[in-house]
Structures are given as structure tokens and as C-alpha cells.
Amino acid sequence: MIDKKNVEKARLLYYSVLSKLFCFSYDDDRFYGLIDGLKLMLQSPLDSNSEIALRNLVESINEDYSNLSKEYDDIFHAPPNPVRTTISYYDEGYETGVACVAIKRILAKTTIRRDESKYVELEDNFGFIFTIMSKFIEQCIDGNEKYEEYAEELFVNYLNVFIDEFLNAIYLHEKSNFYKDIVNLMVSFFEFERAYYEVTTIESNSAIKVADGLSRSEAARRAKNKARKNKGVQE
């Protein structure tokens, strides 16, 4: 029988590591503890692809984060083609859209707030979302079951819908090296997360809007609610 608490601790580790890899910070110690986290993940990899990715990262980074930091800047900040990092961009084609407002509303239900002195990005930034997920899971481990609902809402309506496009953009970026292995690791992890939440990959034709003028995040939210209602009728 699977120990749910151990599963939650493993998920917490993954989201905490992803937070370090995707949250922008001016701090010199922004990657502190990253190698330890990767080594711990390597002890129980999700599959063969994640094992290869983890091994490559541990061996190539080797606690020298300067090249990793430079690659991060080259991919996400340097012109002419930085990879966009917000849900709003992939959802509607511009920053600070409906998704950003919706994620703020999720946070408003909780005691968690964005510390603007530490997190310079918006609430729908992928790095910040990974941080939020880690905080929600911490609360679940501590017995605050309501946070499981918030985590599911965040994953099903936002991460599940847009993570594949985000990862594809990173993998194809000409400066991507370390981050190719990070993407391979994340592909395995988010397949696990989809199984955890019992959802499937959202197909994308790269169109920003869907039918009837809905953003894809809103369409996903409505589909989730419809599925829940149908399940309730069946039960």
C-alpha cells in the first residue's frame, strides 16, 4: 500500500527544487541546496528518463551554479527571444491576464502571499506557482486538508493546461543545455502529477483563445466542473 505522506514529501521535494530552478532572484545563494535536492531525487527516480536527467544534472552542475545562472538568464531574459514565463502569456498572449487574477484569488483563500521583496515575478509566473504548490503541499502534510483542494485547482486549471507548451519552448531554445535535462525531468514529474490528480494532457493547437472567446484556463476550469457534476450524477 502506498504511503500517502511519503508521496506528499516526494512531491514537496520536486516542487521545491523546481522553485529554485525557475524563480528569479538577485540573491547569490538562489540555488543553495539544489544539488542536495537533486541527489535526493536521484535515490528514487520516477523512471529511466528522469534518472538520466538527474544524473546529468548532478554531474554537470557539481555545485558550481555560475553556468546554470547564466543559462537561466540567456533563456528567460536575454533578447531577442526569451522564453515567456507566465500562464497569462500562454493563455491569452499577454502578461497579467485572467489567469494572474484567478491565481491571486486562489491565494486570497489562504494565508500565503507573494513576498515582493523576494519574488519579483507575478503570481502566475511558473516559478512562483511551483513555490505555491510546495507551500500547499507543506500545509497538506501538516493536516490542513483544505490546501489539497487549492493545490488541485492550481494544477488542474493552470499547470496541466500550459506546462507542456512552456517546457517545449525551453527545450527548443538555442541556449538550452542544463535546462534540456531539467525539462526531461519535469516531463516525468508532471506525468506523475497528472496521474495523481487523475487528469490527462491538454491538447494544444497553439491558439491563444478557444471557442466562444474563452481563454484555455477558463475552458479547463469549466470542463473540470462539468466532469465533477457528471461524476456526482453517476454516483
N, C-alpha and C positions, 0 to 999 in steps of 0.2 A: 504493500500500500504506500502511495506517495505521501511524504510528509509535507503538508502544505506550507508549514513555517519555513522549511528548508528551501522550498521553491520560491517563496517570497524573498528570502535572503539572497538567493541567487539572482533574482530579478532586480533587487535593490543594487547589487554589485554592478550589474550590467548598466543600469541607468546612471549610476554614479560615475562610472568610467566614461560613458558617453557624454555626460555633462562636462567632464574635464576636457574632452576632445572637441567639443563644439561650442562651449561658452567662451566668448571673447573676454579677455581680461588684460589689463596692463600689468598685473602682478607678475613678478619674476618667478613666483612659485606656483603658477597656474596649473602646471602639470604634476605638482607634488603628489606622490603616492600612485601615479599612473602605472608605473612598471609593476609595483606590488599587486595592483588590481589585475593587470593582465596576466601575471604569473599565477594568481589565484584562479582565474578563469581557465587557464591552461590545464590546471589539475583535473577539471571535469568539463571538457569542451562539449558543445552541443552536438557537433557532428565533425566529420573529417575536414570539411571546408573551413569551419571555424577554428579547428585545431591548427591547420596550416597557417591561417591568417594570424592567429595568436603567436605561434612560434616565430613567424617572420617579424612581427612587431617587436617582440621581446628581444630578439637577436639584433635587429637593426637600430632600434632606439637606444637600448643599453644605457638608460638614464642620462643620455645627452639629448636634451629636448630642443636644442637650438635649431636643428634642421626641421624638426616637426613643427616648431613655431613658425619658421619661415614658410614652410609649405602651406600651413594654415592660412597665412596672410596672402600667399600667392593665389590660392584657390578662392578664398572668400572675400578678399578686399582689393586685390590689385586689378587695375584696368587691363585690357578692355572688356573682359568677360568674366567678372566674378560670379560665383555660384550664389544665387539668392537663398536666403536662409529663413524666410518667414512663410508660414502657412498661407497668409493673405496673398502673397505673390503667386503661389501655385494655384490658389483658389480663384482669384479674381484678376490677377495681372498687375496689381499694385500693392504697396505697403499699407498697413493699418486699415485693413478691411474688416468685413463682417466677422471673420474668424478671430481676429485680435480682440474685438469687443466681446465675443462669445466666451473666449478663454478667460478674459477678465471676470466675466460673470461667474464662471466656474470657481475661480479663485475667491470671489466675494463670498461664496458659501463656506469658505474655510478660514483657518487662522493664518494661512500662508500668504505672504505678499512679496512682490518683487522689491528687493533692496537695490535701489537705483545707484547707490554708491558702488555696488559690487557687480550688478548686471546692467550693462549699458544698452542691451538689446530689448526689443519689445516682448510682450508676453507670448506672442505666437511665434517667436524665434525657436527653431528646433532645439538648440542648445538649452534654452530656458525650459522648454517643455520636458526635455529629458530630466532636468533638475526637478521640476514639479512632480514628475512621475516617481522619482526616487523619494521625494518627501511624502507623497501619498502612500507609497508602499511602506515607508517607515511607520506611518500612522496605523496602517493595517496590521503590521506586526505587533504594534503596541495595543491592539484590540479595538481601535476606532473603526468599526466596520463601515461607517458612512463613507470613509475615504475610498473604499473599494468601488463604490458607485461613481465617485468623482473620477477615479483612475480609468474606469471602463468608459465613461463618457468621453474623456480626453483621448483615449486610444482609438475607440471605435469611430468617432466622428471626425478625428483630425489626423492622428498619426497613421492609422490604417489607410486613409484615403490618399495621403500625399507623400508618405515616406519613400515609396518606390521611385517617384519622379526625382525627389531630392537626391537619393542615392545614385541614380543613374547619371544625373548631372555631375556629381562629384567624380564618379568613376571615369567618365569621359573627358574630364578636364585635363588639359595638356600638362599641367603641373602636378597631377595626382600621382603619388608614389606610395608613401605611407598610407595615404587615405584610400588607396585601392584595397589594401588589406583590411582597413577599418570597414570599408563598405562590405567586403565579403563576410566579415564577422557580423555585421549588422543584418545582412540578409538572413543569415541563420537565426539570429536572435528574434527578428521580427516575424519570422515564420513560427517560431515558438510562441510568441505573443499572440499571434492570430489563433493558434490552437488553444491557448489559454482562454481567450475571450470568445472562442467559437465563432470567428468571423473569417471571411475569405478575402483574397486580394481584390481591390477595387480596380476594375479595368479603366484605363485612361486612353483617350484619343488625343491627348494634349490640348483639348479645348478648354478654355478657362471657364466658360459658362455651360450649363447643361440646359435641357429643355425647360420651357416656361420661365426662363430668366433666373433660375435658381443657381446659386453657387454650389459647387460639388459638396462642400461641407454641410450645407443645409439639406441637400438631397440625401446625403448619407444619414443625417440625423432623422429625417422623416422616414427613410427606409427602415432604420433601426426601430423606431417607434411602431411602425406598421407591423414589423415582424413580431415584436413583443405582444401587440394586440392579438395578432393571429394565433400566437402560441397560447395566449390566455384563453381564447375561444376553444382551441383544441383540448386544452386541459380541463 
